[in-house]
Amino acid sequence: MQRLTSNNIGITQGSRVLFSDYIDGGPMWTGTGPREHRFSVEFAETYAAVPNVMVSIAMWDSDTKTNQRMDISAENITETGFDLVYRTWADSRVARVRANWMVIGPLPNQDDWELY
């Protein structure tokens, strides 16, 4: 558990279509085996410490003739941003995906002391 003691708590939310591979025959739609799509999210303001990041699928359009496999995660989380990563594998055919995220963490305060 992360305990937030600051009265300056920031919440950042976002949503993005990660890919629409059925339009141009991209790898999520036409490929097989392990595939990955990575999107870099940058925060509008820098957090005072590494925040908590939650990601979810908001829309998922896939072929019904193959197994539907997916993994979505936040990686490389820092005070300034994170990587939103979508993965699929084997014969899964994914046409498009939209992901949402919410970030909660402490913001810097002008009264905070930095001694050294």
C-alpha positions in Angstrom: 0.0 0.0 0.0 1.2 3.5 -0.8 0.2 5.9 2.0 -0.2 9.5 0.7 0.6 12.1 3.4 0.5 15.1 1.2 -2.5 17.4 0.9 -1.5 17.9 -2.7 -2.7 14.8 -4.5 -2.8 14.7 -8.2 -5.1 12.5 -10.4 -4.4 12.2 -14.1 -6.8 10.4 -16.4 -6.6 9.6 -20.1 -7.9 7.5 -23.0 -6.4 6.6 -26.3 -7.0 4.3 -29.3 -3.7 2.4 -29.3 -4.1 1.0 -32.8 -6.5 0.3 -35.6 -4.6 -2.4 -37.4 -7.5 -3.7 -39.4 -7.5 -0.5 -41.4 -4.0 -0.9 -42.9 -3.3 -4.6 -42.2 -1.0 -4.0 -39.2 0.6 -6.7 -37.2 -2.1 -7.0 -34.5 -4.6 -7.9 -37.2 -2.5 -9.9 -39.7 0.4 -11.2 -37.6 0.9 -14.3 -35.4 3.1 -15.0 -32.4 4.1 -12.5 -29.8 3.2 -8.9 -30.7 3.4 -5.7 -28.7 2.2 -2.1 -29.0 3.7 0.5 -26.7 2.5 4.1 -26.2 4.4 6.6 -24.0 2.2 8.7 -21.7 3.7 11.9 -20.4 2.1 13.7 -17.4 1.2 17.4 -17.7 2.8 17.9 -14.3 5.6 16.0 -12.5 4.6 14.0 -9.5 6.7 14.3 -6.3 7.2 10.5 -6.2 6.4 7.6 -8.5 2.6 7.5 -8.6 0.2 4.6 -8.8 -1.0 3.8 -12.4 -4.1 1.8 -13.3 -4.8 0.8 -16.9 -7.8 -0.9 -18.5 -9.3 -1.8 -21.8 -12.1 0.6 -22.8 -12.8 -1.0 -26.2 -11.5 -4.2 -27.8 -12.4 -5.3 -31.3 -11.2 -8.7 -32.2 -11.8 -11.6 -34.7 -14.2 -14.3 -33.3 -12.5 -17.0 -35.4 -9.4 -17.1 -33.2 -8.8 -17.2 -29.5 -8.9 -13.8 -27.8 -5.7 -13.2 -25.9 -4.4 -9.9 -24.4 -2.4 -8.4 -21.7 -2.4 -4.6 -20.9 0.0 -3.1 -18.4 1.8 0.1 -17.3 5.6 -0.2 -17.4 8.6 2.1 -16.8 6.5 4.3 -14.4 8.3 7.4 -13.3 7.3 10.8 -11.8 6.9 12.2 -15.4 5.1 9.4 -17.2 4.8 5.7 -18.1 4.6 3.3 -21.0 1.2 1.8 -21.8 1.8 -1.7 -23.2 -0.7 -3.9 -25.0 0.4 -7.5 -25.9 -1.2 -10.4 -27.7 0.2 -13.7 -29.0 -0.3 -16.9 -31.0 -3.1 -16.6 -33.6 -5.1 -13.8 -31.9 -6.4 -11.2 -34.4 -7.0 -7.8 -32.8 -8.5 -5.1 -35.0 -8.3 -2.2 -32.6 -8.0 -1.3 -28.9 -8.8 1.7 -26.8 -7.2 2.0 -23.3 -8.0 4.1 -20.3 -5.6 5.0 -17.5 -5.8 6.8 -14.1 -2.8 7.9 -12.1 -2.9 8.9 -8.5 0.1 10.3 -6.6 1.6 13.1 -4.5 2.3 16.5 -6.2 5.1 18.8 -5.1 4.2 21.5 -2.6 6.0 24.8 -2.4 6.2 24.3 1.4 8.2 21.0 1.0 11.7 21.2 2.2 14.6 19.7 0.2 17.7 19.8 2.5 20.3 18.5 0.1 
